[in-house]
């Protein structure tokens, strides 16, 4: 059967459809996990308030809080999504030497990448990619089986990774007293924090397996199971907290974290086995029947590059070190300060949820485009992501800034969580929210840096050696951490938790600015002026929306729920109106397209009515 290659517009339409469907699935699953996480924090505040016990648990929470971005959300995804994407591209490698393979296109593209700012710009799209053949012969449609390259990748990387994670978990468990002292030397009762840390240390192995399995499934465009992991995680925490908080105290929360991490891995094992590792007997027989000496000689080989792990792991740890700095400095302040910082960050980061989902869904698209040398497609995707992320995050930030006291009171002020805790948390949250856009942009911009040189490669040639651009994200994050530490040390004595929140926001915003400028070293030549202008328009719209939401919510005062609802509705509406007035493309473009579609449909219906009459 001969299949004609799809036209570019048709391919783009299918890609948009797949991304929209994946975003919808991931958004629903993430919303469920976020709601359960919010319920978890509500119960934590209700049962234990904001005191010494909660501070001890939050010091222990540093372990899963560090392991989650390192092993689930960031580093593992940066490593393995490009690796799985390259494996899938290797399976599509044509045998005709006249047809450029994905690997060949990547090598050609890499040869044009500048290694430092100031070098010659990268070539255009037409110079990087050869035109694909107009037709190709494909077998009849059937359920796709896992590919040999993917199975080789799993066999080569998963067992040593599991052994390494188990060793790190054991070391963390045994070294819990030292770790607690390093993280929070000012705790009045470190013993409780040590017990909780030993329980949370058990999460390292399941978290790592969860991140690995999620990366494989997302590269295969399977988003449902990865989106459900935090539902399983928070379900485990809630179950143990509700059943055992009376007998175990805050230790029940730590035990729930351990159980929840195991449930995360259990959710992913069946779909990963089905889609990514199982080689059917039929495929084995077909591969054996069609194998020849020539194809065996040209089959892509798996090349491991362990040094690619280093800049990614160090970047993620450096980024997470902002939390270490906060808790280290806050441990010497009044009891409950660490808790106020934690609650403020948890609520404020809800405004980033949809922005993070955009990065999660589109990352496989960016990785696949870079794996195939399509730098223009990668650039366009990243630029669109930045606009959408800015709109989503800034709209949420406007509501948080306007309604912070009402939101905190509505969520937490009950049980052991007092009105004084509400005031302190709300003040911190308003300052912390100033860095939300920077945090979201760092998450979007760092992915292209780590996609062009993954931990594995497929081909007979050895993996390329590293360049200075591999270390650029780490350098940017280290400079941001240095600024965070300096401002925190200068401000903590006079401004307390508010000074720490301001330090965090400043440091991460500086990192985002550096990554935005430095991404050109990876060949992803963003239109920097366009990006900055779009973000400036969205920032102006957010300022107007925050003022409108504040004025709308203020008259209701102590009535938290009506105040939050009115502030949110007015804030979002004001943001959309202001963005349209300022001609922000990410908002005005879709609204104009929707209006045109509705107008066309209305005229069509009117014409049909006249014809029928």
KOLKOLFI-395811 format. One line per 8 residues: number of its first residue (from 1); for each residue x, y, z of C-alpha. Coordinates in nm, 3 decimals. Layout:
NUM> X Y Z  ...
//
This chain:
1> 0.000 0.000 0.000  0.132 0.343 -0.094  0.082 0.630 0.145  0.122 0.988 0.025  0.305 1.212 0.265  0.076 1.459 0.439  0.090 1.822 0.345  0.257 2.054 0.598
9> -0.074 2.217 0.689  -0.233 1.878 0.748  0.062 1.765 0.961  0.045 2.083 1.166  -0.328 2.035 1.212  -0.279 1.681 1.338  -0.003 1.797 1.571  -0.228 2.067 1.714
17> -0.505 1.812 1.760  -0.274 1.571 1.940  -0.136 1.847 2.162  -0.483 1.977 2.244  -0.603 1.630 2.337  -0.290 1.561 2.542  -0.320 1.898 2.715  -0.683 1.826 2.801
25> -0.601 1.484 2.947  -0.303 1.616 3.139  -0.499 1.918 3.265  -0.781 1.702 3.400  -0.541 1.460 3.569  -0.327 1.740 3.704  -0.634 1.919 3.838  -0.731 1.604 4.023
33> -0.382 1.568 4.168  -0.370 1.938 4.262  -0.706 1.920 4.438  -0.591 1.619 4.638  -0.265 1.800 4.714  -0.461 2.101 4.832  -0.675 1.877 5.052  -0.351 1.725 5.187
41> -0.223 2.071 5.284  -0.558 2.161 5.437  -0.548 1.852 5.658  -0.185 1.918 5.747  -0.278 2.270 5.860  -0.590 2.146 6.042  -0.423 1.859 6.226  -0.085 2.017 6.305
49> -0.116 2.393 6.242  0.205 2.593 6.188  0.440 2.502 6.473  0.743 2.296 6.566  0.591 1.964 6.454  0.499 2.098 6.112  0.840 2.261 6.076  1.004 1.924 6.151
57> 0.795 1.750 5.887  0.869 2.020 5.629  1.242 1.977 5.684  1.193 1.605 5.610  0.970 1.704 5.317  1.283 1.853 5.162  1.386 1.503 5.052  1.081 1.428 4.831
65> 1.059 1.795 4.740  1.411 1.768 4.597  1.369 1.420 4.453  1.045 1.508 4.269  1.192 1.774 4.036  1.518 1.582 4.002  1.362 1.243 3.927  1.008 1.312 3.800
73> 0.949 1.662 3.670  1.277 1.803 3.542  1.607 1.616 3.526  1.475 1.270 3.442  1.243 1.418 3.180  1.527 1.627 3.033  1.736 1.311 3.005  1.493 1.042 2.899
81> 1.229 1.216 2.685  1.499 1.313 2.429  1.650 0.964 2.464  1.319 0.791 2.391  1.253 1.041 2.110  1.586 0.953 1.949  1.505 0.583 1.985  1.175 0.636 1.806
89> 1.349 0.842 1.537  1.605 0.564 1.492  1.321 0.324 1.414  1.211 0.557 1.134  1.560 0.565 0.979  1.532 0.483 0.605  1.784 0.246 0.447  1.825 0.453 0.127
97> 2.153 0.646 0.170  2.014 0.929 -0.046  1.743 1.001 0.213  1.867 1.198 0.516  1.793 1.017 0.840  1.685 1.189 1.161  2.034 1.124 1.296  2.192 1.279 0.984
105> 1.970 1.585 1.009  2.065 1.624 1.375  2.437 1.604 1.295  2.398 1.862 1.017  2.205 2.088 1.249  2.459 2.047 1.530  2.739 2.154 1.300  2.574 2.494 1.263
113> 2.517 2.551 1.636  2.737 2.825 1.780  2.926 2.725 2.092  2.916 3.068 2.248  2.736 3.398 2.201  2.866 3.607 1.918  2.921 3.326 1.670  2.760 3.313 1.331
121> 2.385 3.253 1.336  2.242 2.914 1.253  2.128 2.832 0.905  1.773 2.855 0.792  1.524 2.579 0.785  1.577 2.494 0.421  1.951 2.441 0.477  1.897 2.212 0.774
129> 1.641 1.967 0.645  1.611 1.771 0.326  1.265 1.721 0.185  1.111 1.387 0.279  1.003 1.146 0.005  0.659 1.206 -0.133  0.546 0.850 -0.069  0.651 0.542 0.120
137> 0.529 0.189 0.158  0.381 0.107 0.496  0.224 -0.209 0.634  -0.150 -0.224 0.704  -0.257 -0.032 1.016  -0.234 -0.225 1.341  -0.163 -0.166 1.706  0.202 -0.056 1.725
145> 0.435 -0.283 1.915  0.729 -0.152 2.116  1.031 -0.089 1.896  1.365 -0.273 1.930  1.556 0.054 1.977  1.330 0.148 2.269  1.371 -0.198 2.423  1.749 -0.172 2.387
153> 1.739 0.167 2.555  1.536 0.035 2.849  1.761 -0.268 2.893  2.073 -0.051 2.893  1.955 0.226 3.126  1.682 0.108 3.365  1.868 -0.161 3.571  2.172 0.055 3.657
161> 1.944 0.349 3.731  1.737 0.141 3.976  2.053 0.022 4.157  2.185 0.377 4.184  1.855 0.509 4.320  1.836 0.229 4.579  2.186 0.315 4.698  2.107 0.687 4.726
169> 1.790 0.607 4.922  1.986 0.391 5.168  2.254 0.658 5.216  1.988 0.926 5.276  1.810 0.708 5.532  2.130 0.634 5.726  2.253 0.993 5.709  1.925 1.153 5.820
177> 2.067 1.311 6.140  2.347 1.481 5.945  2.105 1.593 5.674  1.863 1.749 5.924  2.146 1.937 6.092  2.267 2.072 5.759  1.920 2.176 5.642  1.786 2.333 5.963
185> 2.044 2.369 6.240  1.812 2.594 6.441  1.532 2.340 6.496  1.447 2.305 6.869  1.355 1.934 6.830  1.562 1.771 6.554  1.472 1.415 6.662  1.124 1.432 6.509
193> 1.267 1.569 6.185  1.516 1.278 6.171  1.238 1.019 6.203  1.034 1.189 5.930  1.339 1.220 5.706  1.408 0.847 5.729  1.052 0.777 5.618  1.066 1.021 5.328
201> 1.405 0.882 5.217  1.215 0.573 5.097  1.063 0.782 4.817  1.386 0.818 4.615  1.370 0.483 4.434  0.995 0.500 4.347  1.029 0.863 4.236  1.314 0.776 4.002
209> 1.123 0.483 3.851  0.816 0.705 3.814  1.011 0.971 3.626  1.171 0.714 3.396  0.844 0.540 3.312  0.666 0.875 3.261  0.934 0.991 3.017  0.895 0.676 2.808
217> 0.519 0.702 2.795  0.518 1.072 2.707  0.766 1.017 2.426  0.516 0.761 2.292  0.239 1.027 2.321  0.077 0.846 2.617  -0.026 1.108 2.872  -0.308 0.957 3.078
225> -0.105 0.738 3.314  0.174 0.996 3.370  -0.092 1.255 3.444  -0.243 1.031 3.713  0.071 0.981 3.922  0.005 1.270 4.159  -0.349 1.149 4.215  -0.202 0.819 4.337
233> 0.067 1.000 4.536  -0.167 1.228 4.727  -0.418 0.947 4.778  -0.152 0.751 4.967  -0.061 1.051 5.182  -0.422 1.131 5.265  -0.505 0.772 5.350  -0.227 0.741 5.608
241> -0.282 1.090 5.750  -0.654 1.040 5.804  -0.615 0.696 5.959  -0.305 0.748 6.174  -0.267 1.118 6.256  -0.403 1.062 6.605  -0.155 0.788 6.695  0.153 0.888 6.494
249> 0.118 1.265 6.487  0.304 1.440 6.207  0.496 1.116 6.140  0.178 0.991 5.969  0.229 1.251 5.695  0.584 1.127 5.635  0.470 0.763 5.621  0.198 0.865 5.375
257> 0.459 1.024 5.150  0.645 0.690 5.136  0.327 0.497 5.052  0.219 0.751 4.790  0.551 0.724 4.607  0.508 0.347 4.571  0.156 0.397 4.434  0.292 0.635 4.169
265> 0.519 0.367 4.026  0.244 0.106 4.043  0.019 0.323 3.824  0.280 0.343 3.547  0.416 -0.011 3.531  0.131 -0.173 3.331  0.109 0.089 3.051  0.488 0.119 3.026
273> 0.524 -0.257 2.993  0.252 -0.264 2.729  0.370 0.026 2.514  0.745 0.060 2.568  0.907 -0.275 2.651  0.698 -0.572 2.534  0.826 -0.724 2.210  0.561 -0.949 2.061
281> 0.649 -1.285 1.909  0.514 -1.165 1.576  0.750 -0.870 1.569  1.047 -1.086 1.665  0.968 -1.332 1.386  0.920 -1.052 1.134  1.248 -0.891 1.235  1.428 -1.224 1.201
289> 1.275 -1.300 0.862  1.368 -0.963 0.711  1.712 -0.918 0.864  2.006 -0.911 0.624  2.376 -0.849 0.659  2.341 -0.504 0.503  2.066 -0.388 0.735  2.248 -0.532 1.034
297> 2.554 -0.330 0.944  2.355 -0.009 0.912  2.128 -0.061 1.216  2.156 0.227 1.461  2.360 0.138 1.767  2.293 0.268 2.115  2.570 0.494 2.247  2.561 0.593 2.614
305> 2.697 0.930 2.727  2.695 0.929 3.109  2.860 1.272 3.129  2.540 1.422 2.985  2.385 1.351 3.325  2.609 1.591 3.511  2.494 1.937 3.394  2.128 1.835 3.415
313> 2.151 1.691 3.765  2.355 1.985 3.892  2.113 2.235 3.738  1.814 2.071 3.908  1.989 2.051 4.245  2.099 2.413 4.218  1.745 2.519 4.137  1.611 2.327 4.436
321> 1.879 2.483 4.656  1.667 2.796 4.670  1.438 2.604 4.905  1.741 2.489 5.106  1.851 2.849 5.152  1.502 2.955 5.260  1.466 2.683 5.521  1.820 2.717 5.649
329> 1.772 3.089 5.714  1.413 3.052 5.837  1.504 2.783 6.093  1.656 3.054 6.314  1.337 3.265 6.305  1.021 3.219 6.511  0.862 2.870 6.511  0.616 2.839 6.225
337> 0.813 3.055 5.978  0.909 2.755 5.765  0.542 2.655 5.760  0.432 3.002 5.650  0.682 2.992 5.364  0.567 2.645 5.264  0.195 2.723 5.262  0.254 3.047 5.070
345> 0.459 2.869 4.804  0.213 2.582 4.769  -0.082 2.815 4.709  0.109 3.057 4.485  0.238 2.775 4.266  -0.120 2.679 4.184  -0.110 2.977 3.946  0.172 2.800 3.762
353> -0.009 2.469 3.720  -0.144 2.528 3.370  0.182 2.686 3.260  0.376 2.379 3.374  0.128 2.160 3.187  0.205 2.347 2.865  0.576 2.260 2.903  0.497 1.900 2.995
361> 0.276 1.838 2.693  0.491 2.016 2.433  0.830 1.892 2.554  0.818 1.570 2.345  0.738 1.786 2.039  1.039 2.011 2.104  1.263 1.711 2.172  1.153 1.532 1.855
369> 1.202 1.846 1.643  1.554 1.892 1.781  1.628 1.520 1.736  1.541 1.562 1.366  1.735 1.888 1.327  1.424 2.103 1.274  1.541 2.411 1.462  1.272 2.636 1.317
377> 0.991 2.411 1.442  1.156 2.396 1.785  1.191 2.774 1.794  0.829 2.835 1.697  0.706 2.585 1.955  0.912 2.736 2.237  0.807 3.088 2.143  0.438 2.993 2.142
385> 0.484 2.819 2.477  0.637 3.130 2.633  0.340 3.343 2.526  0.083 3.094 2.653  0.271 3.038 2.978  0.296 3.412 3.037  -0.078 3.461 2.989  -0.177 3.173 3.217
393> 0.070 3.250 3.494  0.018 3.625 3.500  -0.360 3.596 3.508  -0.331 3.372 3.812  -0.069 3.596 3.970  -0.301 3.896 3.945  -0.573 3.714 4.139  -0.326 3.589 4.401
401> -0.184 3.937 4.460  -0.530 4.090 4.495  -0.697 3.826 4.711  -0.410 3.672 4.909  -0.558 3.711 5.263  -0.899 3.583 5.156  -0.751 3.285 4.972  -0.534 3.180 5.268
409> -0.823 3.224 5.514  -1.056 3.023 5.292  -0.809 2.737 5.255  -0.633 2.710 5.590  -0.786 2.916 5.871  -0.942 2.642 6.082  -0.832 2.407 6.353  -0.474 2.476 6.462
417> -0.419 2.739 6.187  -0.487 3.081 6.339  -0.568 3.428 6.203  -0.207 3.533 6.275  -0.086 3.245 6.058  -0.322 3.363 5.782  -0.183 3.719 5.788  0.180 3.601 5.786
425> 0.122 3.349 5.505  -0.070 3.598 5.289  0.205 3.860 5.317  0.468 3.607 5.212  0.251 3.480 4.926  0.213 3.824 4.771  0.587 3.874 4.756  0.660 3.518 4.643
433> 0.410 3.556 4.356  0.635 3.817 4.197  0.867 3.534 4.088  0.605 3.300 3.941  0.656 3.415 3.582  1.031 3.364 3.618  0.982 3.013 3.755  0.751 2.916 3.469
441> 0.983 3.062 3.205  1.282 2.875 3.349  1.085 2.551 3.314  1.005 2.627 2.950  1.346 2.757 2.844  1.568 2.494 3.000  1.415 2.207 2.801  1.571 2.295 2.462
449> 1.912 2.326 2.629  1.903 1.964 2.740  1.725 1.818 2.437  2.001 1.848 2.179  2.249 1.628 2.364  2.063 1.353 2.550  2.220 1.082 2.764  2.194 0.832 2.478
457> 2.240 0.850 2.103  2.167 0.607 1.821  2.426 0.568 1.549  2.767 0.426 1.479  2.946 0.752 1.551  3.030 0.831 1.913  2.832 1.094 2.096  2.959 1.447 2.053
465> 3.165 1.598 2.330  3.011 1.862 2.548  3.031 2.234 2.486  3.007 2.537 2.707  2.639 2.574 2.620  2.571 2.247 2.808  2.668 2.427 3.126  2.495 2.756 3.054
473> 2.170 2.667 3.243  2.375 2.564 3.549  2.574 2.888 3.537  2.253 3.093 3.505  2.089 2.904 3.792  2.401 2.933 4.009  2.407 3.309 3.958  2.037 3.325 4.047
481> 2.104 3.119 4.362  2.390 3.350 4.456  2.156 3.649 4.429  1.889 3.465 4.631  2.140 3.385 4.906  2.282 3.737 4.918  1.944 3.910 4.937  1.818 3.650 5.186
489> 2.114 3.704 5.421  2.072 4.081 5.398  1.694 4.083 5.444  1.614 3.797 5.682  1.711 3.982 5.998  1.493 4.285 5.927  1.211 4.148 5.710  1.197 3.781 5.808
497> 1.001 3.549 5.578  0.900 3.835 5.348  1.268 3.908 5.281  1.328 3.541 5.198  1.036 3.541 4.955  1.169 3.853 4.785  1.511 3.692 4.752  1.358 3.384 4.590
505> 1.158 3.590 4.340  1.459 3.802 4.243  1.695 3.508 4.195  1.465 3.299 3.977  1.367 3.600 3.763  1.735 3.672 3.694  1.784 3.307 3.591  1.490 3.326 3.350
513> 1.632 3.641 3.188  1.972 3.477 3.139  1.820 3.164 2.985  1.607 3.374 2.751  1.917 3.543 2.616  2.139 3.235 2.620  1.905 2.996 2.441  2.055 3.114 2.111
521> 2.367 2.915 2.199  2.156 2.606 2.136  2.054 2.720 1.790  1.698 2.802 1.899  1.702 3.160 1.776  1.399 3.310 1.946  1.273 3.644 1.821  1.379 3.811 2.144
529> 1.220 4.147 2.073  0.884 3.986 1.997  0.899 3.771 2.311  0.983 4.065 2.536  0.713 4.287 2.383  0.450 4.014 2.430  0.552 3.962 2.792  0.547 4.338 2.858
537> 0.190 4.357 2.729  0.087 4.067 2.950  0.257 4.224 3.253  0.066 4.548 3.198  -0.258 4.353 3.167  -0.177 4.166 3.489  -0.120 4.491 3.677  -0.458 4.625 3.565
545> -0.626 4.295 3.653  -0.473 4.289 4.002  -0.604 4.638 4.076  -0.952 4.551 3.946  -0.966 4.227 4.144  -0.847 4.402 4.462  -1.114 4.671 4.436  -1.384 4.412 4.361
553> -1.295 4.177 4.647  -1.223 4.438 4.913  -1.584 4.543 5.003  -1.677 4.186 5.102  -1.397 4.183 5.358  -1.410 3.891 5.598  -1.644 3.679 5.383  -1.371 3.474 5.226
561> -1.555 3.260 4.971  -1.762 3.536 4.801  -1.459 3.765 4.806  -1.235 3.508 4.637  -1.495 3.418 4.375  -1.570 3.780 4.286  -1.202 3.873 4.282  -1.114 3.579 4.059
569> -1.392 3.649 3.807  -1.322 4.022 3.789  -0.945 3.966 3.778  -0.952 3.716 3.491  -1.205 3.922 3.294  -1.000 4.239 3.343  -0.684 4.057 3.235  -0.845 3.934 2.912
577> -0.990 4.277 2.829  -0.661 4.453 2.898  -0.463 4.196 2.697  -0.696 4.242 2.402  -0.673 4.620 2.429  -0.293 4.596 2.438  -0.299 4.352 2.143  -0.123 4.068 2.319
585> -0.124 3.799 2.045  -0.169 3.499 2.274  -0.503 3.641 2.394  -0.628 3.858 2.107  -0.539 3.602 1.837  -0.758 3.314 1.964  -1.043 3.552 2.050  -1.035 3.703 1.700
593> -1.036 3.355 1.544  -1.328 3.250 1.763  -1.524 3.565 1.674  -1.463 3.508 1.303  -1.578 3.147 1.330  -1.894 3.245 1.516  -1.964 3.522 1.263  -1.919 3.282 0.971
601> -2.144 3.023 1.132  -2.408 3.288 1.205  -2.410 3.411 0.846  -2.428 3.053 0.722  -2.724 2.976 0.947  -2.893 3.298 0.837  -2.843 3.206 0.472  -2.982 2.856 0.525
609> -3.284 3.005 0.702  -3.360 3.236 0.410  -3.313 2.955 0.163  -3.547 2.733 0.361  -3.802 3.016 0.385
//
